[in-house]
Amino acid sequence: KKYEANKKIFLKPGKYNFSVKAENYRSLKGSVHLLKADKRYVELVLIPENIAKKEVYLNVISSVRVVDDIEKALLDFGIIPSQDEDLPHSIVITLKGTAVTVDSYRRYTLEMDLHTFKNGKRFKITRYQHKPFFVTPDTEEATIRKETAKVSVQVIRKFLSSIDLNEFFAD
């Protein structure tokens, strides 16, 4: 079936494949599996189709190496990450985690600050705190890396889809 954007859709339990198309945006495909009594709100991030490529200074401050994942997300939006600090536009991402040990588990909370600057002046800021997750000594490093990469990419994509990129890159 075909639906309009921003419309509630009530579906019976089952597995569904979907395709989202919008003018001037890349098509998006995926699937969702619904169980009985599931209530889900799905927010899809659409990426503009023809974006003029712009170079942006990128600074990622994190104890977990996720810069490659972040760079890929930026490239989707036509943003070419650079280490040239003299560029007029910059993105500074700070990721930090805090852990509390309970028995043999560690409760880990991930926080992310994303700052964009245009001509040296702050353009927009967002702060995100991910729901805590638990790790064991055996799974700690891999789980933290996986969650940090997943969360940072989701936040960046949502952030970039919420700002006017043409305004951000305008002189």
VEXTI-809493 format. One line per 3 residues: number of its first residue (from 1); for each residue x, y, z of C-alpha. Coordinates in steps of 0.02 Angstrom, whole numbers, always signed. Layout:
NUM = X:Y:Z | ...
//
This chain:
1 = +0:+0:+0 | +51:+180:-22 | +43:+302:+126
4 = +73:+487:+148 | +214:+552:+259 | +183:+583:+444
7 = +36:+466:+453 | +0:+336:+586 | -11:+163:+513
10 = -86:+20:+613 | -22:-151:+562 | -61:-328:+617
13 = +80:-435:+689 | +200:-499:+558 | +355:-455:+458
16 = +344:-307:+341 | +461:-239:+209 | +449:-55:+170
19 = +512:+68:+42 | +508:+256:+69 | +519:+376:-77
22 = +514:+566:-73 | +556:+693:-206 | +736:+756:-193
25 = +782:+621:-65 | +865:+452:-80 | +748:+303:-70
28 = +752:+203:+90 | +713:+18:+111 | +701:-88:+266
31 = +598:-211:+364 | +511:-221:+531 | +448:-370:+628
34 = +295:-337:+737 | +238:-450:+877 | +65:-456:+955
37 = +34:-301:+1063 | +189:-212:+994 | +179:-24:+991
40 = +319:+53:+890 | +355:+225:+828 | +476:+219:+683
43 = +567:+376:+633 | +656:+367:+466 | +796:+485:+417
46 = +791:+535:+235 | +952:+594:+154 | +945:+731:+22
49 = +985:+666:-152 | +1092:+796:-238 | +1197:+882:-109
52 = +1342:+991:-161 | +1495:+918:-77 | +1569:+1029:+59
55 = +1727:+1006:+160 | +1707:+1023:+348 | +1836:+1016:+487
58 = +1793:+865:+596 | +1853:+841:+774 | +1797:+683:+864
61 = +1843:+673:+1048 | +1814:+496:+1110 | +1905:+358:+1202
64 = +1820:+235:+1081 | +1876:+242:+899 | +1719:+284:+801
67 = +1785:+419:+684 | +1771:+304:+531 | +1586:+271:+566
70 = +1555:+457:+591 | +1647:+502:+431 | +1539:+380:+331
73 = +1380:+458:+403 | +1441:+633:+356 | +1483:+577:+180
76 = +1302:+521:+157 | +1253:+703:+180 | +1385:+769:+59
79 = +1499:+823:+200 | +1682:+784:+169 | +1773:+766:+337
82 = +1940:+857:+345 | +2077:+892:+470 | +2101:+1069:+402
85 = +2059:+1180:+552 | +2053:+1335:+441 | +1893:+1282:+353
88 = +1743:+1397:+385 | +1631:+1254:+443 | +1669:+1130:+580
91 = +1589:+990:+677 | +1650:+944:+850 | +1587:+781:+926
94 = +1624:+732:+1104 | +1581:+556:+1161 | +1604:+503:+1340
97 = +1546:+357:+1440 | +1525:+328:+1625 | +1518:+158:+1706
100 = +1453:+95:+1872 | +1500:-82:+1927 | +1365:-193:+2003
103 = +1422:-371:+2044 | +1505:-437:+1885 | +1414:-314:+1772
106 = +1453:-136:+1726 | +1314:-14:+1688 | +1378:+98:+1549
109 = +1300:+264:+1500 | +1352:+351:+1339 | +1338:+540:+1317
112 = +1364:+635:+1155 | +1385:+821:+1122 | +1378:+880:+941
115 = +1426:+1060:+901 | +1423:+1138:+729 | +1515:+1300:+691
118 = +1492:+1416:+542 | +1629:+1545:+514 | +1691:+1517:+691
121 = +1520:+1549:+769 | +1412:+1416:+847 | +1276:+1360:+726
124 = +1184:+1224:+821 | +1216:+1111:+970 | +1137:+949:+1023
127 = +1163:+841:+1176 | +1112:+659:+1184 | +1118:+533:+1324
130 = +1092:+352:+1272 | +996:+235:+1384 | +1116:+134:+1493
133 = +1170:-39:+1439 | +1259:-178:+1533 | +1426:-258:+1494
136 = +1531:-395:+1573 | +1721:-396:+1580 | +1720:-517:+1432
139 = +1605:-413:+1322 | +1646:-238:+1382 | +1762:-176:+1245
142 = +1666:-248:+1097 | +1494:-196:+1165 | +1548:-18:+1204
145 = +1627:-1:+1030 | +1470:-70:+945 | +1347:+37:+1045
148 = +1453:+195:+1028 | +1466:+175:+839 | +1280:+137:+821
151 = +1223:+281:+931 | +1343:+411:+859 | +1291:+371:+680
154 = +1105:+379:+724 | +1123:+544:+816 | +1225:+623:+676
157 = +1103:+568:+542 | +954:+632:+641 | +1045:+795:+682
160 = +1095:+828:+500 | +920:+791:+439 | +851:+917:+566
163 = +955:+1066:+511 | +949:+1163:+349 | +1112:+1111:+268
166 = +1096:+1249:+138 | +1088:+1378:+278 | +1234:+1296:+368
169 = +1343:+1302:+212 | +1286:+1473:+150 | +1419:+1608:+159
//
